[in-house]
Amino acid sequence: MKKDHPAGAGRIPVLAVLLAALLSAGMGHAAAGEGIPRISIKELKDMLDQGKPVTIIDTQPESVYAEGHIKGAISIQWKSQIALEDVWSLPNDIPIVTYCDCGPGESDSADVAAQLIRMGFEDVLVLEDPSIRGWKEAGYPTENK
């Protein structure tokens, strides 16, 4: 016997699955960097003052990087999939510190850090919020492109 269903009732489970997939895909960027170790502004400054080798990566858009970045930082702007050609020249035997200006959670720099780890880089840290803003407010060295 055929049962009558309200119009569209059979589509609800499909729509729920699609909605869940879209929501989880959007949250992947924010969650990707969870668990990556953080480094404070002072700790990074101390490393530099002590002459310890470190690669600093600014993950902001190129135009923002050009306006002022941590002295010596290189620009690898955030994108959903960092390519091998973006990172092939990075040394794997010294710490890498990523930063952005995204606020608490450092979503862009944390995501780039997570991608670097997946690509085989081992000693990757994220500069804690307030990140570049705090660096500049402390009067630490910056440079323009």
C-alpha positions in Angstrom: 0.0 0.0 0.0 1.3 3.4 -1.0 1.7 5.9 1.9 1.1 9.6 1.3 3.9 11.9 2.4 3.9 15.6 2.5 5.5 17.3 -0.5 9.3 17.2 -0.1 9.3 15.0 3.0 11.6 12.5 1.4 14.2 15.2 0.8 14.7 16.2 4.4 17.3 13.6 5.2 19.2 14.5 2.0 19.1 18.2 2.8 20.2 17.5 6.4 23.2 15.5 5.1 24.1 18.3 2.6 23.8 21.0 5.3 26.0 19.0 7.7 28.6 18.6 5.0 28.6 22.3 4.2 28.9 23.3 7.8 31.7 20.9 8.6 33.6 22.1 5.5 33.4 25.7 6.6 34.5 24.8 10.1 37.6 22.9 8.8 39.6 26.1 8.4 39.0 27.2 12.0 39.6 23.7 13.5 42.6 22.9 11.4 45.1 24.7 13.6 43.8 23.5 16.9 46.5 21.8 18.9 49.3 23.5 17.2 51.7 24.9 19.8 51.7 28.7 20.3 54.6 31.0 21.0 54.2 34.4 22.7 55.5 37.6 21.2 58.1 37.9 24.0 59.3 34.3 23.4 59.7 35.0 19.6 61.5 38.3 20.3 63.8 36.5 22.8 64.7 33.8 20.2 65.6 36.6 17.7 67.6 38.5 20.3 69.5 35.4 21.1 70.3 34.8 17.5 68.4 31.5 17.4 67.5 30.5 13.8 63.8 30.7 13.0 61.7 31.1 9.9 58.9 33.5 10.4 55.9 33.4 8.0 53.4 36.1 7.5 50.2 34.6 6.3 48.3 37.8 5.5 47.5 39.0 2.0 50.6 40.3 0.1 49.3 43.9 0.3 49.1 43.8 4.1 52.5 42.1 4.3 54.0 44.9 2.1 52.7 47.6 4.5 54.7 46.2 7.4 55.7 42.8 8.8 58.0 41.3 11.4 61.6 42.0 10.3 62.8 39.0 8.3 59.4 37.4 7.9 58.6 35.9 4.5 55.1 36.1 2.9 53.2 32.9 2.3 49.6 34.1 2.3 46.9 31.9 3.5 45.0 29.8 1.0 43.0 26.6 1.5 45.7 24.5 0.0 49.4 25.5 0.2 51.3 24.2 -2.8 54.7 22.5 -2.6 56.2 25.4 -4.6 55.1 27.8 -1.9 57.3 26.0 0.7 60.0 24.1 -1.1 62.7 26.5 0.0 61.8 26.4 3.7 64.4 24.7 5.9 63.0 21.7 7.9 65.7 21.8 10.6 64.8 25.1 12.3 61.5 26.3 14.0 58.9 27.9 11.8 56.6 30.5 13.3 53.4 31.6 11.4 51.4 34.7 12.2 48.4 36.6 11.0 46.1 39.3 12.3 43.0 37.2 12.8 42.5 37.6 16.5 42.0 34.9 19.1 42.5 31.5 17.5 44.9 32.9 14.8 42.8 31.0 12.2 44.8 31.8 9.1 48.3 31.3 10.6 47.1 28.2 12.5 45.7 26.7 9.3 49.0 27.4 7.4 50.9 25.8 10.3 48.7 22.7 10.2 49.2 22.5 6.4 53.0 22.7 7.0 52.9 19.9 9.5 50.9 17.7 7.1 53.6 18.5 4.5 56.3 17.1 6.8 57.6 20.2 8.7 58.0 19.2 12.3 58.8 22.3 14.5 55.9 24.6 13.6 54.5 27.2 16.0 51.8 29.9 15.8 52.4 33.4 17.2 49.8 34.1 19.8 47.2 36.8 19.5 47.6 39.8 19.4 50.3 38.6 17.0 51.5 41.2 14.6 49.4 44.0 16.3 51.1 43.2 19.6 54.5 43.0 18.0 54.1 46.5 16.5 52.6 47.9 19.8 55.7 46.6 21.6 57.8 48.6 19.2 59.6 45.5 18.0 61.4 45.6 14.6 59.2 45.6 11.5 60.0 46.3 7.8 58.0 47.2 4.7 58.4 45.3 1.5 
